[in-house]
Amino acid sequence: MPEKSKNKTKEKVTKKTLFFMLRTARKEKPMLFLLYGFLFLADIMEKVQVILLPKFLLDELVAVQRGEALQDHIRRLIGYVILYMGLAIACSVMRNIANNKKDVQAEWFNEFFETELADKALRMDFEHTEDPKVLEQLNKAKEGISWYSGGVVGILDTFYRILINIVILAGVLAIILVTCPLLIPIQLSVLCFITYWNAKRNKVEVENFLKLAKSNRIFFYVLYQLPNFQYGKEIRLYDSADMMGERAKDMSYEQLNIWKDSERRKRKESHKMDVINSFRDGISYFYIGYLALKKKITLGEFSMCVESASSLYWSLNGIVSGWQDVTKRCNYASQFLKFLEYSDTMPKGNQAVKKQPHTIEFVHVGFRYPRTQRFVLRDINLTIQPGEHLSIVGLNGAGKTTLIKLLCRLYDVTEGRILIDGVDIREYAEDEYRKLFAVVFQDFQLFAFSLRENVSLSGKADDEEIRDIFKLTGFYEDSNKLENGLDTMLYKSFDEHGTELSGGQQQKTAIGRALYRHAPIIILDEPTAALDPVAEYDIYRQFHTLVGGKTAIYISHRLSSCKFCDHIAVFAEDTIKEYGTHDELVGIPDGIYAGMFATQAQYYVDNAG
């Protein structure tokens, strides 16, 4: 992209992000602008204190030193001293109040943006959550909106410095034009060089940020995820602590090298800026001293010009470098906006779901995951009648779980259609459609909340109903043995007395969660993998009572569970190879299901012998 186009794009991003920050501050915390008003008064008073008051004090002292009567000047001297001290105290108090309050606001905005990111991540299409580019963008957004940009307060602080420097510039220009006008071209000449070198420094920082984006995601995983105690067993039993440590060390070196290269490149520009600033100070002081020696300005005016010269340069520099800094910070923070702007990839319907028994149809369904060319499902044709219990079996990788993801609209089909009650599921309102399903995936998650909250996943819960469900899932007695019953916190993330449930107990809790939802369609993907065959049998035996007339879909490698189902769909080679009842399928000579069932039955016979 040509440099001119890049600059226009960067300017557009800066304005968009800056306006977003201003609107957010005005909407969420308008008090922030009052705090900047306090800072504005403090900064103006400070300039009066350090530029004008020393001039008046020195002029009074020089007059007395020349022989004028002390009594003619003493009241003014005392007044200037008191005013000087009063302004210093007032500035300090106002700054402390404003900055302390701003720090609180900054922390509030950090949490606000974290919540916004989490909300977007939770609500965006599921497809995005498995896209490495989206995950990298999420990491850029987190870092860009926080410590790289400083968030709302960091950007508004820099923008405020531009505005206050414009006001200060106007004041000192008026003083310099009257007393020492040649200071203006001196300061402007130096500023041109400073601006150029500062722009190069900022460019290096932005490049560094982009280089670190992917590296940071891996770095934080290694350093913050691996110490998690849930990995403790594998790390110890496989003696992998050294390997993990080496990986962490490699990532640290990679990060360090990126930072070292960045600092080396920035240091060159910093040295140039230091040298030319020294020349600027020397030339400026020589010029002002020359005017004082020639008696073209008084000693008080000399003091005022020296301070004005410094203020002139730093206000000019503050305006230019401030805008560069705003641009840099806004480009960091724009990564947050970029993440929020990820659009839905799946069309959203608005049709209501009718309250009636639901028929599910897969019509010539084919699917391949985004960013891949290989179909994992081809020409799936399947009808599930209301209240039917269907078992789905097949080898790993046959597409069983993918079928469930399509039915739940975590992904949309690549080919064909899925119908509920004869309506394409893409036409239903998303929130209503999702309420049709209670799902337990094989990689289900429990949260570091109470046992009750893990089942209800809401603020309200019916304890008696939860206990009744636990009786049916076989977790009732174990849950009663917990010290705090349904109030027992899981894991130790928030409670040092938190409980770690066994694998089987976790699965029974997850199944209880699905049943508590009261959805008309229940889907269980390997729900009993951590249970022994007897416990598994008990759960499936209870399911007929529990599920009742609801539609149920089971995915299981244990074919004994299939006996409880009305029909069985056997997946192989990316499609449904066999379909029927248990008795029908075991009777197929050389059939896939018959072979699988015979193998498992032989295993139990051998072990029993």
C-alpha positions, -999 to +999 in steps of 0.1 A: +000+000+000+014+035-009+026+056+020-001+082+014-029+056+015-014+042+047-014+076+064-050+082+053-061+049+067-042+055+100-058+089+103-092+075+097-086+048+123-074+074+148-104+096+144-128+067+146-112+053+177-109+087+194-145+095+189-155+060+202-135+067+234-150+102+238-185+088+233-179+059+257-166+082+284-195+106+280-220+077+281-205+056+309-186+081+331-193+118+322-176+127+355-143+121+338-147+153+318-151+172+351-118+158+363-101+170+332-116+204+340-098+203+373-066+194+356-070+222+331-074+248+359-044+233+377-022+235+346-031+271+338-025+282+374+009+264+373+020+283+342+010+316+358+030+305+389+062+296+370+062+321+341+046+354+353+050+355+391+089+351+391+090+380+366+070+403+390+091+391+420+124+398+403+113+432+390+103+442+426+136+430+440+157+447+413+138+479+421+147+477+458+183+467+449+186+499+428+178+520+459+140+524+458+123+525+492+115+490+505+082+501+520+070+509+484+075+473+473+072+452+504+034+446+502+036+436+466+066+412+473+046+395+502+015+393+480+035+377+451+051+352+475+017+343+491+001+339+457+030+318+445+027+294+475-011+294+472-010+285+435+015+257+442-007+242+470-039+246+450-023+229+419-010+200+439-043+194+457-064+196+425-040+173+406-040+147+434-078+147+436-082+145+398-055+119+392-067+097+421-102+098+408-090+091+372-071+061+384-104+047+397-121+055+365-093+038+345-097+006+365-135+007+359-130+011+322-105-018+321-132-041+337-158-026+314-139-034+282-130-069+296-167-075+300-174-062+265-148-085+250-162-115+270-197-107+259-187-105+223-167-137+225-197-155+241-223-142+216-203-144+184-209-173+161-193-205+174-173-209+142-152-178+151-141-194+184-122-221+165-106-197+141-069-190+149-072-156+133-101-146+155-083-159+186-052-139+177-075-108+171-090-114+206-055-113+221-047-081+201-079-066+214-072-074+250-037-060+249-045-031+227-074-018+248-055-021+281-018-016+288-007-007+252-032+021+247-041+028+283-078+024+274-102+054+276-082+072+303-048+066+285-061+080+252-081+109+268-050+118+289-029+122+257-057+141+239-061+164+269-024+171+268-028+183+232-056+206+241-039+221+272-007+226+251-026+245+225-039+269+252-004+273+267+011+278+233-012+307+227-002+323+259+036+320+256+035+330+220+020+364+230+048+368+256+076+358+232+064+379+202+067+410+225+100+402+242+121+377+222+105+369+189+136+350+174+129+321+198+100+310+176+120+300+145+146+283+168+120+262+185+102+254+152+133+243+135+142+218+162+107+206+165+107+195+128+136+171+136+121+159+168+087+152+151+104+131+124+125+111+148+096+106+172+074+093+144+101+067+137+101+057+174+063+053+173+064+032+141+089+008+158+065+005+188+035-003+166+056-029+146+067-044+179+030-047+190+020-066+159+050-089+162+041-097+198+004-104+191+008-141+182+038-146+204+020-132+235-009-156+230+015-186+232+036-169+259+006-164+282-007-199+276+027-214+287+033-191+316-003-188+330-022-219+319+004-247+325+009-239+362-028-247+366-032-276+389-054-295+365-023-303+345-004-315+376-010-352+371+001-354+335+032-333+341+043-354+371+035-388+357+051-381+324+080-363+339+074-334+316+083-305+339+117-300+321+100-299+287+074-274+299+101-253+315+122-253+283+091-243+263+085-214+287+121-204+284+120-205+246+090-182+246+106-159+271+137-156+249+115-150+218+097-122+237+129-107+250+145-107+215+116-088+201+117-062+229+156-059+226+153-052+189+126-027+195+146-008+222+177-009+201+159+007+171+142+033+193+174+042+212+190+056+180+162+081+176+163+090+213+200+098+211+194+121+181+166+139+200+187+144+231+216+160+210+194+184+191+175+194+223+208+203+239+216+226+209+181+242+212+186+250+249+221+264+243+210+287+214+179+298+232+196+307+264+224+325+245+198+347+227+179+355+258+211+363+278+222+385+249+190+405+252+194+409+289+230+421+287+220+446+261+193+458+285+166+452+259+147+431+286+147+433+324+159+406+347+123+397+354+116+395+317+148+373+313+133+348+337+099+350+320+115+345+285+136+315+297+105+298+311+084+308+281+111+294+257+109+261+275+071+262+275+070+272+238+091+242+228+073+217+251+039+229+242+047+227+204+063+193+210+033+183+232+009+191+204+028+173+177+041+143+197+008+142+215-010+137+182+015+110+173+009+094+206-029+096+202-025+080+168-003+052+182-026+046+211-057+047+189-042+022+165-036-002+195-071+004+208-086+000+173-078-037+176-106-038+202-131-022+178-119-046+150-128-075+172-162-061+181-169-056+144-166-093+136-199-100+118-220-130+121-212-157+095-245-174+099-278-158+088-302-152+117-339-159+113-369-145+132-395-173+130-409-185+163-407-221+173-441-237+177-449-254+209-456-289+196-438-323+193-408-317+170-398-337+139-361-334+129-350-340+093-316-341+077-319-337+040-288-344+018-267-327+045-230-323+037-205-303+057-168-293+058-153-271+084-143-235+075-108-231+061-107-268+050-116-286+018-124-321+031-160-330+038-165-346+072-202-354+064-217-363+030-253-368+019-268-374+054-305-382+052-322-389+085-356-383+101-361-383+139-397-385+149-411-367+180-403-387+212-379-410+193-347-422+210-319-424+185-285-438+191-256-427+169-225-450+168-193-452+147-156-450+149-138-418+161-137-392+134-168-405+117-187-371+121-210-380+150-203-349+171-202-327+140-238-338+132-248-326+167-230-293+162-250-288+129-283-296+146-276-271+174-265-245+147-230-241+161-222-244+124-243-242+093-245-270+067-223-267+036-248-286+016-285-297+020-308-286+048-318-294+084-355-291+091-375-288+123-412-293+118-406-288+081-389-254+085-352-248+077-335-242+110-318-211+096-352-194+096-358-197+133-349-170+158-316-181+174-325-177+210-358-196+207-342-223+186-314-230+211-340-236+238-351-267+220-319-285+231-303-297+263-268-310+253-240-328+271-209-328+249-181-352+256-159-322+264-185-306+287-173-280+312-182-275+349-175-241+364-159-229+396-194-221+410-216-240+435-229-274+426-264-259+425-253-232+400-236-257+378-269-275+374-292-245+371-267-221+354-290-193+366-297-173+397-328-194+405-328-231+413-353-257+426-333-277+451-358-305+454-359-309+416-321-310+415-320-337+442-347-357+423-325-355+391-294-366+411-314-397+423-320-406+387-284-400+376-270-418+406-253-388+421-278-382+450-259-401+477-225-387+467-239-351+467-254-356+502-219-366+515-205-332+504-199-310+534-220-281+520-244-301+499-257-282+469-238-251+482-205-269+477-181-249+455-164-268+427-126-264+423-104-241+443-103-211+419-124-189+443-128-211+474-099-228+491-123-254+504-136-261+468-142-297+459-128-316+429-154-341+417-144-374+402-148-379+365-180-399+369-194-374+394-187-346+369-205-365+341-235-371+364-236-334+372-235-325+335-263-349+327-283-335+356-278-300+341-292-312+307-322-328+324-329-297+345-332-275+314-365-292+305-358-289+268-379-311+244-348-326+227-320-341+248-286-348+232-259-368+251-225-371+234-205-398+251-223-390+284-211-420+303-175-424+292-162-420+327-187-444+343-183-482+348-207-504+329-230-510+359-234-472+366-239-467+329-266-493+327-284-477+357-284-443+341-298-455+308-324-476+326-335-444+344-335-424+312-366-441+300-384-428+331-365-395+330-367-386+293-402-399+289-418-387+257-389-363+249-368-368+218-333-381+228-302-385+208-273-406+222-238-409+209-219-437+226-191-462+219-207-486+243-232-504+222-251-519+251-267-485+255-282-488+220-306-514+232-325-487+250-331-468+217-357-470+190-333-467+162-295-467+156-276-448+130-242-462+122-217-436+108-187-446+087-168-430+058-184-396+064-220-408+060-247-431+075-239-466+064-265-485+084-298-476+101-323-496+120-331-512+154-306-531+175-321-565+165-321-555+128-285-543+127-270-573+147-286-595+121-268-580+091-241-604+080-206-587+081-224-555+091-205-527+107-227-526+138-228-564+141-190-565+141-186-537+166-212-553+189-196-587+187-162-573+195-175-555+226-195-585+237-164-608+234-144-583+255-169-587+284-170-625+280-132-628+280-130-605+311-157-624+329-138-657+322 
